């Protein structure tokens, strides 16, 4: 994705990413991004047509990053479902503000870099043996667990690792029930 952007657009995107990561989605304002790189806010619109376009570029960047992590997880593990869930959870923990931007708001897919979302989804679908419905169920489980963890919604002392194992075991059982193996 970044290869398609001008050097100035890449600089803007980098400043926006740093602002997002340090202060959260609420701080992501065009004026603040412009201040970080020493230009006036209207100059940003030469590179990104709107704040939503800038957010979509960040989301696309996040999808590209997730895709690389997911592809590596699939390549290195005899248990693709477990590996994918671990990569997903780790990404969210390391980039909670980007994660929220990616998954906690409505998404105008027309603004995304072409193919970025599909590239991130492809390894998940592959890990589920090509079953898109099972991949959606796995995503729903992983997202639900992840966002609840990020928002500190589990009771103190809850064994989240055990909950992940139990949920993944259920997904693996479903995977096996369809005639596909994951171990």
C-alpha positions in Angstrom: 0.0 0.0 0.0 2.7 2.5 1.0 4.4 2.0 -2.4 1.4 3.7 -4.1 1.7 6.8 -1.9 3.8 9.9 -2.6 6.7 10.5 -0.2 4.7 13.3 1.5 1.6 11.1 1.8 3.8 8.4 3.5 5.1 11.0 5.9 1.5 12.1 6.7 0.5 8.5 7.2 3.5 7.8 9.5 2.7 10.9 11.6 -1.0 9.9 11.8 0.0 6.4 12.8 2.3 7.7 15.6 -0.5 10.0 16.8 -3.0 7.2 16.8 -0.7 4.8 18.6 0.3 7.3 21.3 -3.0 9.1 21.9 -5.8 7.0 20.5 -8.5 7.4 17.8 -10.0 10.5 19.4 -6.8 12.4 18.9 -6.6 11.6 15.2 -7.5 15.1 13.9 -6.1 16.6 10.7 -4.8 19.7 12.4 -2.8 17.6 14.9 -1.4 15.4 12.1 -0.4 18.5 10.2 1.3 20.1 13.3 3.3 16.9 13.8 5.0 17.3 10.4 5.1 21.1 10.3 2.5 21.9 7.7 -0.9 23.5 7.7 -3.9 21.3 7.9 -5.3 22.2 4.4 -2.1 20.9 2.8 -3.1 17.4 4.0 -6.1 17.4 1.7 -3.7 17.4 -1.3 -2.8 13.9 -0.3 -5.9 12.6 1.5 -9.3 13.8 0.5 -10.7 13.6 4.0 -10.1 12.4 7.5 -12.0 9.2 6.5 -9.5 8.7 3.7 -6.6 9.1 6.1 -8.2 6.6 8.5 -8.8 4.2 5.6 -5.2 4.4 4.7 -4.3 3.6 8.3 -6.8 0.7 8.3 -5.3 -0.6 5.1 -1.9 -0.4 6.6 -3.2 -2.4 9.6 -4.7 -5.0 7.3 -1.4 -5.3 5.4 0.5 -5.7 8.7 -2.0 -8.4 9.9 -1.8 -10.2 6.6 2.0 -10.6 7.0 1.6 -11.8 10.6 -1.2 -14.2 9.7 0.8 -15.6 6.7 3.8 -16.1 9.0 1.6 -17.8 11.6 0.3 -20.2 9.1 3.7 -21.0 7.7 5.2 -21.8 11.2 2.6 -23.8 12.9 1.1 -27.3 12.7 -2.1 -25.8 14.4 -3.2 -23.0 12.1 -6.3 -22.1 14.2 -4.3 -21.6 17.3 -1.5 -19.8 15.5 -3.9 -17.4 13.8 -5.7 -16.6 17.1 -2.4 -15.9 18.8 -1.3 -13.6 16.0 -4.6 -11.8 16.1 -4.6 -11.3 19.8 -0.9 -10.2 19.8 -1.6 -7.6 17.1 -4.4 -6.1 19.1 -2.4 -6.0 22.3 0.5 -4.3 20.6 -1.6 -1.9 18.6 -4.8 -1.4 20.6 -5.7 2.0 19.1 -5.2 0.9 15.5 -7.1 -2.3 16.3 -10.0 -0.2 17.5 -9.9 2.0 14.4 -9.9 -1.1 12.2 -12.7 -3.0 14.0 -14.8 -0.8 16.2 -16.1 1.7 13.7 -18.1 1.5 10.5 -15.9 0.8 7.5 -16.2 2.4 4.1 -14.5 -0.3 2.0 -14.4 1.9 -1.0 -11.7 4.0 0.7 -9.4 1.0 1.5 -6.3 0.2 -0.5 -7.5 -2.4 -3.0 -7.0 -5.9 -1.7 -5.8 -5.1 1.8 -8.8 -6.5 3.6 -8.9 -9.5 1.4 -5.2 -10.2 1.9 -5.7 -10.2 5.7 -8.7 -12.4 5.5 -7.1 -15.0 3.1 -4.9 -16.7 5.7 -7.9 -17.0 8.1 -10.0 -18.6 5.4 -7.1 -20.9 4.5 -6.7 -21.9 8.2 -10.3 -22.8 8.2 -9.9 -25.1 5.2 -11.6 -22.6 2.9 -14.8 -22.5 4.9 -15.7 -18.8 4.9 -18.5 -19.3 7.5 -16.2 -21.0 9.9 -13.6 -18.2 9.2 -16.3 -15.7 10.2 -17.1 -17.6 13.3 -13.5 -17.7 14.2 -13.1 -14.0 13.6 -16.2 -13.3 15.7 -14.8 -15.4 18.6 -11.4 -13.8 18.4 -12.7 -10.2 18.1 -15.1 -10.7 20.9 -12.5 -12.1 23.2 -10.0 -9.4 22.1 -12.2 -6.4 22.5 -13.4 -7.5 25.9 -9.9 -8.0 27.0 -8.7 -4.6 25.7 -11.7 -2.9 27.4 -11.0 -4.7 30.7 -14.5 -6.2 30.7 -13.5 -9.6 32.2 -13.6 -10.0 36.0 -10.4 -9.6 37.9 -8.6 -12.9 38.0 -10.4 -14.4 35.0 -8.1 -16.9 33.2 -8.3 -15.5 29.7 -5.7 -17.9 28.4 -8.0 -20.8 29.5 -11.0 -19.1 27.8 -9.0 -18.7 24.6 -8.0 -22.4 24.7 -11.6 -23.5 25.4 -13.0 -21.3 22.5 -10.3 -22.5 20.1 -11.0 -26.1 21.1 -14.6 -25.5 20.0 -13.5 -24.1 16.7 -11.1 -27.0 16.2 -13.9 -29.5 16.9 -16.1 -27.7 14.3 -13.2 -27.9 11.9 -12.8 -31.6 12.5 -16.5 -32.2 12.2 -16.4 -30.9 8.7 -13.8 -33.4 7.8 -10.8 -31.1 8.0 -7.9 -31.6 10.4 -5.9 -29.0 12.3 -3.3 -31.0 14.1 
